[in-house]
Amino acid sequence: MALLIHQFEEYVLPGGGPVIVNIGTFGERENYLRYPGNMHSSMLVNNVAYIFYALAVVFPEWVWLGLATMFFNLFQLYGHGWQMNKALNTWYNPGLASVVFLFVPIAAYYSEFK
């Protein structure tokens, strides 16, 4: 559910995730809707992520896979919390709230539990 909320925040409300990725991560200054951070590449990355998250749920005995998804969640804190905000000179970007209030606490709980 946290991943769904995160994607909703990035792509719907407030939205603009691919544009923010192009500007903040890749320094795009002319056509913000182009590759690499366009809707198609974002869809591909998100659908591949769902495979790993689903496998971690279906096979909970694979602790390494659960930890990998939690490390991915924590890496989102670096991307959303520091890298993009520094590049854009902002304090918020789409996806940051769900990272801070969902991904980080869930990853901390999972790491403590496992």
N, C-alpha and C positions, 0 to 999 in steps of 0.2 A: 504494500500500500504506500509505503514511503516513496518508492520509486515512481509510482503513478502520480503522487502529489508533486514530486520534484519535476517530473516532465510537464505536468499541468502548469506549474509555475514558470518553467522555461519557455513553453510554446503557446500558452493560452493567456494566462493572467499573471503577471503583466505581459508575458510573452517576449519575443524578440531574441530568443536564445541563439539562433544561428547568426544573426546580425552581430550580436555582442561577441560571439566567438571570432567572427571574421575581423572585427575591429580590434578587440582586445588581445587576441592570441596571435593572429596572423598579420595585423597591421594594415588591413585593407582600407584604402582611403577613397576609392572610386566607386566600385559597385559592390555594396555590402551584401547583396543577396547571392553572390556567386560562390562557387566551390572555393575552399573546402567546407565551409560552414553553411551549406544550403540545406533545404528541407529534406532532400533525398539522402544526403550523407548522414544527416542527423537521424533519420528514420532507420538507416542501416545500422548505425552504432547502437541505437536504443534497442532494436530487435535482437541484435547479437547479445547485448547485455541481458535481455530477458531470458535467453537460453541458460546463461550461467546462474542467474538468480533462481530460475525454476529448478535446475538441477540441484542446487544447494538445498532447496525445500524438499524435493523428492528423495534425496539421499542425504539425510542429516548426519549419517555416520561418516560422511566425507568431510571431516572437520576442516581440512585444508581448503576445500572449495568455499565453505562458509567464511573462513578467514580471508580468502582472496576477495570475496565480494565486500567484506567489511573494510579491507584495506582500500579497495576501490572507492568506497563511500568516504573514507577519511581523506583520500586524495582529492575528492571534490572540495573539501574545505580549503586546500591549497589553491585550487583553480578558481573557485568562486570567492573565497574569503580574502585572498591576497593577490594572486596574479592578475585576475581581470580587473579588480578594483584599482590596483596600482596602475595598470595600463590605461584605464579609462578615467583615472582620477575621480573615482566615485566611492561611495560607501556601500552601495547596494547594486546587485545585478540579478537578473532573473535566475532563480535557483538557489540563491544564498540562504533564504529563510528556511527552506526545507532541509538544506544541508546542516545548518546550525541547530535547528530544533528537532530534526528527525534522524538524519544520517549519523551525526556524531553521537548522540545518546544511544542509538541502537547499536552502533559499532562498539561503544564502550561497554554496554551491557553484554553483548555477545562475547567480547574478548574476556570479560570477567567470568562469564558463565562457562566458556569452553576452556 
